[in-house]
Amino acid sequence: MFFPQQKPCNMSSIMADSSSSLVAVALFLSLFFCANATAKFDQLFQPYWAPDHFSFDGDAVNMKLDNFSGAGFSSKSKYMFGKVNIQIKLVEGDSAGTVTAFYMSSDGPKHHEFDFEFLGNTTGEPYVVQTNVYVNGVGNREQRLNLWFDPTKDFHTYSILWNQRQVVFLVDETPIRVHTNLEHKGIPFPKDQAMGVYSSIWNADDWATQGGRVKTDWTHAPFVASYRAFEIDGCECPVTTADSDNAKRCANSGGWWDQPVLSELNVHQSHQLIWVRANHMIYDYCSDTGRFPSVPAECEHHRH
Ligand SMILES: *[C@@H]1O[C@H](CO)[C@@H](O)[C@H](O)[C@H]1NC(C)=O
């Protein structure tokens, strides 16, 4: 079942109830509002950790970390395949020791997970974006990069595109990572478990900033991350339905994310990814021979 989150403005009811002179006005207004209508936080998400650490400011949802608690929200539904976009403005000023995460995850010991983790830093020093992919409960696939902008100054769009061929991590629509389906090489690919969408902010000063050397300075709390423009366009999976049934249905849902053109990056996106990797990547598990003396199987096949 499709799940277009930009919820339909009901044109037909507007038309039916309106005199013709009002129709034009109503149409104009509905176009205006529909075009701007990103699904509201409440429709898609709910706080799952520390609801009292949330504040709502117009379009934006703020989550704060202080020395009492972090905070987190999760999607109300689970999904298999599709695309999630969230605009995030990260903690301004001193964010050392803090981690803000945006991720998709299934449940259970053999869960799959696609992670963006934003590692804070001292004032003026760059945030690091760490991505990771868990398949069947195993992660250890970290990549790290610096961004080409200051993510604390403005909102930027962070996205996960997931279909049967690939998982793509995007920043302002620029791909920063691709996890390709290599099942034909005997490498498992996550496509059998429904995933929720999550975000959280917490204290991780034991490892996050400069390897854990820089600790959270609580005199600078609260640390606030802001979110807006929530969009989930995917195959929705009722929690009451078995994963295997959802998998069958979502594999044949005919969603736009399964178009052949989305089975791999296009030429422009491939160039963007090469640029990101050449200029902004600071760590790739695939080249960490100290940690992985034999190169992880999927790395040998990754062209990137
Ligand atoms: C923080 O800044 C330092 C110095 O610029 C940099 O080496 C480091 O990668 C940055 N990020 C983190 C998360 O430590």
The ligand as an SDF file (V2000), in Angstrom:
LIG
                    3D

 14 14  0  0  0  0  0  0  0  0999 V2000
   36.2080   17.8730   16.0960 C   0  0  0  0  0  0  0  0  0  0  0  0
   37.2180   18.7640   15.7390 O   0  0  0  0  0  0  0  0  0  0  0  0
   38.4930   18.1950   15.6190 C   0  0  0  0  0  0  0  0  0  0  0  0
   39.4920   19.3100   15.3330 C   0  0  0  0  0  0  0  0  0  0  0  0
   39.1140   20.0350   14.1920 O   0  0  0  0  0  0  0  0  0  0  0  0
   38.4650   17.1330   14.5230 C   0  0  0  0  0  0  0  0  0  0  0  0
   39.7310   16.4980   14.4350 O   0  0  0  0  0  0  0  0  0  0  0  0
   37.3870   16.1060   14.8310 C   0  0  0  0  0  0  0  0  0  0  0  0
   37.2730   15.1850   13.7650 O   0  0  0  0  0  0  0  0  0  0  0  0
   36.0730   16.8130   15.0130 C   0  0  0  0  0  0  0  0  0  0  0  0
   34.9450   15.9340   15.2720 N   0  0  0  0  0  0  0  0  0  0  0  0
   34.8290   15.0330   16.2390 C   0  0  0  0  0  0  0  0  0  0  0  0
   33.5530   14.3270   16.3300 C   0  0  0  0  0  0  0  0  0  0  0  0
   35.7030   14.7610   17.0290 O   0  0  0  0  0  0  0  0  0  0  0  0
  1  2  1  0
  1 10  1  0
  2  3  1  0
  3  4  1  0
  3  6  1  0
  4  5  1  0
  6  7  1  0
  6  8  1  0
  8  9  1  0
  8 10  1  0
 10 11  1  0
 11 12  1  0
 12 13  1  0
 12 14  2  0
M  END
$$$$
